[in-house]
C-alpha cells in the first residue's frame, strides 16, 4: 500500500495514498521518512518477499547529469507494481542499457522527498541474479540508471540542458557508472560489516576535513590543533586536548562484526549548538532533544588535532548523507574537573575551527589550512580576557 509525506500544521505526516488517512505525524521530516521505509519493509515481509542489500535511489530529481539532463522535482512517476531489475554485465561492448540482463526486480517503489527509492529483490535462482547480488554486496556495482517513458512535450530545453517533466519509470539497471550523482545504493544501507579498523583509522600525515565515503565510513579532524576559534576575535582559544581520552563524548558503544564492542560517541546533525553558557548537562540534553545522530565515531588526540573515525548509522538516508557532506563538523567542549572536555560533535554550517576544504582538495600543505589570524602576543591574552570578563559583569549589572 503506497504512502506519501505531507506537511500539516508544522509536522510531517505519513499519509496513505488510497484513502488519505494518516499513519502518524512527526516533528522532523527524517523521522517521517523512516516510518515510510518501515511500512514498506513490513508490507514486503507480509508478502513473503525479503528485500536485500538495502534501498536504492532510482532517480534523484533536480540533479543535473554530466551530459546535461535532469528530472524535474516532484513530477516523476513509475509504472504500477514491481519493476524489472537488470544489470549491465551481459554484453559490455553494447552502449546504453544494451546487453543488460534480468537479475531480479524492484519492489516497494516510493517517493522520499525529491528521490524515487526502491528495494531490490535478486533472483538468486539464476547465475545472473547471484552474481549481481555479489557485486552489489562487495561494493563493485552500486549505481542505477533508469529506463523511463518521456512524452515529447515533457522535454524542456534550456541553456543548461534538457529537463524531463512527468517522466515515468518502467525499469532500472544496475551500473558501476551512474549518470546522476546520488543514483544508487543508499550509503547507510550497505551490507559491509563494521570492523575495528573503521573506528581506529590511522591519522593521515595532513589535516583532513570531515569525509564521508560511499560505503559509509566517516573520518576527519574535528578541529585543527593550535588554531584559533573564530568566535573569540580578541584572544586565541585553541581546541582543548582531552584528559579523559574523550570519555565524556564516548558514552555509547557499537557492536562490531566479530562480536566485540567499542566505545563511541555520536555525530549529530540538525539545530544549532547548545548555548555557550549552558551547563554540561543542559548542553547534552540540548543535543538529545533537537538533533539526530547520523554517525558513530571514536575520537583521539592526533598530531593535527582531534581525530575522529567511524561509520554512518543504519537507516541514514541519502539526503542526510548529502547534508552531512555539505556541512563542517564542530566540537562542543564543556568544563569538567578543572578542564574542558568534548561532549558533542555536531554538523554545522559555520564551524568555529574551520578546515578550509578548498586547500585540502588542492593538495596544499597542512600549514596553509589556516583558521584565523596570527596568535596574540605573550601576556596580551590574559589582559584581553580580564577586560572581556569586566565587560560581561558590566552588562549583567546594567
C-alpha positions in Angstrom: 0.0 0.0 0.0 1.7 3.3 -1.1 2.3 6.1 1.3 3.5 9.7 0.9 4.6 12.6 3.0 2.6 15.7 3.7 3.5 18.7 5.9 0.5 19.5 8.1 0.4 22.3 10.8 4.2 22.3 11.0 4.5 18.5 11.3 5.5 15.8 8.8 2.7 13.3 8.4 2.7 9.8 6.7 -0.4 9.6 4.5 -2.0 6.6 2.8 -2.3 7.2 -0.9 -5.6 5.2 -1.3 -7.8 6.9 1.4 -5.8 9.9 2.6 -5.7 8.6 6.2 -2.8 9.4 8.4 -0.4 6.8 9.8 1.1 9.4 12.2 2.9 12.7 12.3 6.5 13.6 13.3 8.4 16.7 14.3 11.1 16.0 11.7 11.0 15.0 8.1 13.6 12.4 8.6 11.6 10.6 11.2 8.6 10.5 8.9 10.7 9.1 6.1 11.9 6.4 8.4 8.3 5.4 9.2 7.5 5.2 5.5 10.5 2.9 4.9 9.4 0.7 7.9 5.9 0.5 6.5 7.2 -0.7 3.1 9.5 -3.2 4.7 6.7 -4.6 6.8 4.5 -4.9 3.7 7.3 -6.8 1.9 7.5 -9.2 4.8 3.8 -9.9 4.7 4.1 -10.7 1.0 6.7 -13.3 1.8 9.5 -11.5 0.0 12.6 -10.0 1.6 14.4 -7.1 0.1 18.2 -7.4 0.3 21.3 -5.2 0.1 19.4 -2.0 1.2 17.4 0.6 -0.6 18.5 2.3 -3.9 17.8 5.8 -5.2 16.5 5.3 -8.7 16.0 8.9 -9.6 17.4 11.9 -7.7 15.2 14.7 -9.0 16.6 18.1 -9.6 20.1 16.8 -10.1 22.0 17.5 -13.4 23.8 14.7 -15.0 27.2 15.2 -16.6 25.7 15.3 -20.0 23.0 17.9 -19.2 19.9 16.0 -18.2 17.7 16.2 -15.1 14.3 15.1 -13.9 12.0 17.9 -12.7 11.4 17.7 -9.0 8.1 16.3 -7.9 7.0 15.1 -11.4 8.5 11.6 -11.8 6.1 8.6 -11.6 6.5 4.9 -12.2 4.6 2.0 -13.6 2.3 0.3 -11.1 3.6 -2.8 -9.5 7.1 -4.2 -9.3 9.7 -3.1 -12.0 12.3 -5.3 -13.7 15.9 -5.0 -12.4 18.6 -5.6 -14.9 22.4 -5.4 -14.7 24.9 -4.3 -17.3 27.4 -7.2 -17.4 25.8 -9.2 -20.2 27.4 -7.7 -23.3 29.7 -4.9 -22.2 30.5 -3.6 -25.6 26.9 -2.6 -26.3 26.0 1.0 -25.5 23.4 2.3 -23.1 21.5 -0.5 -21.4 22.1 -2.8 -24.4 23.2 -6.2 -23.2 21.7 -5.8 -19.7 20.2 -9.0 -18.3 17.4 -9.6 -15.8 18.8 -10.1 -12.3 15.6 -9.5 -10.2 13.0 -6.9 -9.6 12.5 -3.6 -7.8 9.8 -3.5 -5.1 8.4 -1.0 -2.6 8.9 1.9 -5.0 8.2 5.1 -3.3 8.9 8.8 -3.2 11.1 10.2 -0.4 11.3 14.0 -0.9 12.8 14.5 -4.3 14.1 11.0 -4.6 12.4 7.9 -6.1 13.5 5.0 -3.9 13.1 1.2 -4.3 14.3 -2.0 -2.7 15.9 -4.8 -4.7 15.0 -8.5 -4.7 17.6 -10.5 -6.5 16.8 -13.6 -8.5 19.1 -15.9 -6.5 17.8 -18.9 -8.5 19.8 -17.7 -11.5 23.5 -17.2 -12.1 23.0 -13.6 -13.2 21.0 -12.8 -10.1 23.5 -14.3 -7.7 26.4 -12.5 -9.5 24.6 -9.2 -9.4 24.0 -9.5 -5.6 27.6 -10.5 -5.0 28.8 -7.4 -7.0 26.5 -5.1 -5.0 27.4 -6.6 -1.6 31.1 -6.3 -2.4 30.8 -2.6 -3.5 31.5 -3.1 -7.2 28.1 -2.4 -8.6 26.2 0.3 -6.7 24.9 2.7 -9.3 21.5 2.8 -11.1 20.3 4.0 -14.4 16.6 4.1 -15.2 14.6 3.3 -18.3 11.8 5.9 -18.5 9.0 6.8 -20.8 9.1 10.5 -21.6 6.5 12.5 -23.5 8.0 14.8 -26.2 6.1 17.6 -24.6 7.8 16.8 -21.3 11.2 17.7 -22.6 12.2 21.3 -21.7 15.3 22.6 -23.4 17.4 25.4 -21.7 21.0 26.5 -22.0 21.9 24.1 -19.1 20.4 21.1 -20.8 17.1 19.2 -21.0 14.7 18.8 -18.1 12.3 15.8 -18.1 8.8 16.8 -16.8 6.4 13.9 -16.0 8.8 11.0 -16.8 7.5 7.5 -16.0 10.0 4.9 -14.8 9.5 1.4 -16.4 12.7 -0.3 -15.2 16.1 0.3 -13.8 19.6 -1.1 -14.5 22.4 -1.7 -12.1 25.6 0.0 -13.4 29.0 0.9 -12.0 28.8 4.4 -13.6 25.5 6.2 -13.0 24.9 9.4 -14.9 23.3 11.1 -12.0 25.1 11.7 -8.7 23.2 10.1 -5.9 21.5 7.4 -8.1 22.4 4.1 -6.5 22.7 2.3 -3.2 22.0 4.5 -0.2 25.2 4.6 1.7 23.8 3.7 5.1 22.1 0.6 3.8 25.3 -1.1 2.7 25.9 -4.7 3.7 29.5 -4.0 4.7 30.2 -5.1 8.3 31.6 -2.8 10.9 35.1 -3.6 11.9 37.6 -2.4 14.4 39.6 -0.7 11.6 36.6 1.5 10.8 36.9 3.1 14.3 40.7 3.1 14.7 41.7 4.5 11.4 45.2 5.9 11.5 45.5 9.7 11.4 47.0 10.8 8.0 50.0 13.0 7.6 47.9 16.1 6.9 45.0 18.0 8.2 41.8 16.3 6.9 38.3 17.8 6.8 35.1 15.8 7.5 34.9 13.0 5.0 32.1 10.5 4.2 32.8 7.7 1.8 30.3 5.9 -0.4 30.5 2.8 1.7 29.6 4.7 4.9 32.9 5.4 6.5 33.2 8.8 8.4 36.5 10.4 9.4 38.4 13.6 9.7 39.8 16.2 12.1 37.2 17.8 14.4 39.4 20.9 14.6 42.9 21.9 13.6 45.4 21.8 16.5 46.8 25.2 17.6 44.2 27.1 15.6 42.1 30.0 17.0 38.4 29.9 17.4 36.7 32.4 15.1 34.2 33.3 17.8 37.0 34.8 20.0 38.4 37.7 18.0 40.4 39.2 20.8 42.2 36.1 22.1 43.3 32.9 20.7 41.2 30.0 22.0 42.6 26.6 20.8 40.9 23.2 20.7 41.4 21.6 24.1 43.0 18.2 24.5 41.2 15.6 26.5 42.4 14.5 29.9 39.9 11.6 29.9 40.6 10.1 26.5 37.2 11.6 25.4 35.2 9.6 28.0 32.5 12.2 28.2 32.0 12.0 24.4 32.3 8.2 24.0 29.3 7.4 26.1 27.8 4.8 23.7 29.1 1.8 22.0 29.0 -0.1 18.7 29.0 -3.9 18.4 31.5 -5.0 15.7 31.1 -7.8 13.3 33.3 -10.1 15.4 31.1 -9.5 18.5 33.5 -7.1 20.2 32.3 -3.7 21.4 34.0 -0.3 21.1 33.1 2.9 22.9 31.8 5.6 20.6 30.2 9.0 20.5 27.5 10.3 18.1 27.9 12.8 15.3 24.7 14.8 15.3 23.0 17.0 12.7 20.1 19.4 12.9 19.6 22.5 15.1 22.3 24.8 16.5 25.0 24.2 19.0 23.9 24.4 22.7 24.2 27.8 24.3 27.8 28.5 25.2 26.8 29.4 28.8 24.7 26.2 29.3 25.9 23.6 31.8 27.4 20.4 30.6 24.2 18.5 31.5 21.9 21.1 29.8 24.1 21.0 26.7 24.0 17.2 26.5 20.2 17.4 26.9 20.0 20.0 24.1 21.7 17.7 21.6 19.5 14.8 22.6 16.3 16.9 22.1 16.9 18.9 18.9 19.5 16.9 17.0 19.6 13.5 15.2 22.6 11.2 15.5 23.8 10.3 12.0 27.1 8.5 12.7 29.1 6.9 15.5 32.9 7.7 15.9 35.8 7.5 18.2 38.0 10.5 18.9 41.7 10.6 19.9 44.2 13.5 20.2 46.1 13.4 17.0 49.1 15.3 15.7 47.0 17.7 13.7 44.0 17.9 16.1 41.2 15.7 17.5 41.0 12.8 15.0 37.6 11.1 14.5 36.8 7.9 12.7 33.7 5.6 12.5 30.7 4.8 10.4 27.3 6.2 9.4 24.3 4.8 11.4 21.9 2.3 9.8 18.8 4.0 8.4 20.5 7.2 7.3 19.1 8.5 4.1 21.0 9.8 1.1 19.6 13.3 1.8 21.0 13.2 5.3 24.4 12.0 3.9 24.3 14.9 1.5 23.6 17.3 4.3 26.5 15.9 6.4 28.9 16.1 3.5 27.9 19.7 2.8 28.5 20.7 6.4 31.6 21.1 8.6 31.7 19.4 11.9 32.2 21.3 15.1 33.1 20.2 18.6 31.4 21.3 21.8 33.8 21.4 24.8 32.4 22.0 28.4 34.0 22.5 31.8 34.8 19.3 33.6 37.1 18.7 36.6 39.1 21.9 36.0 39.4 21.5 32.3 37.4 21.4 29.1 36.1 18.1 27.7 34.5 17.3 24.4 30.8 16.3 24.8 29.5 16.5 21.3 30.5 16.6 17.6 27.8 18.5 15.6 27.5 19.1 11.9 27.1 22.9 11.3 27.2 25.4 8.5 30.0 27.5 10.1 32.3 25.7 12.4 34.3 27.7 15.0 37.5 25.9 14.0 37.1 25.7 10.2 39.2 23.5 8.0 39.4 25.0 4.5 38.3 22.2 2.2 39.4 24.0 -1.0 43.0 24.0 0.2 42.7 20.3 1.2 41.3 19.3 -2.2 44.0 21.2 -3.9 46.6 19.2 -2.0 48.1 22.2 -0.2 50.3 21.6 2.8 48.5 21.4 6.1 50.3 24.6 7.3 48.3 26.5 4.7 45.0 25.3 6.1 44.5 28.2 8.4 41.6 29.2 10.6 42.2 32.7 12.0 45.0 35.3 12.0 48.3 35.3 13.9 48.4 34.4 17.6 48.3 37.0 20.3 51.4 38.4 21.9 52.6 36.9 25.2 50.6 38.4 28.1 48.1 40.0 25.9 45.7 37.1 26.0 45.3 37.4 29.8 44.8 41.1 29.7 42.1 40.8 27.0 40.4 38.0 28.9 40.2 40.2 32.0 38.8 43.1 30.0 36.2 40.8 28.5 35.2 39.5 31.9 34.8 43.0 33.3 32.6 43.9 30.2 30.4 40.9 30.8 30.0 41.9 34.5 29.1 45.5 33.5 26.5 44.2 31.1 24.9 42.0 33.7 24.7 44.9 36.2 23.2 47.3 33.6 
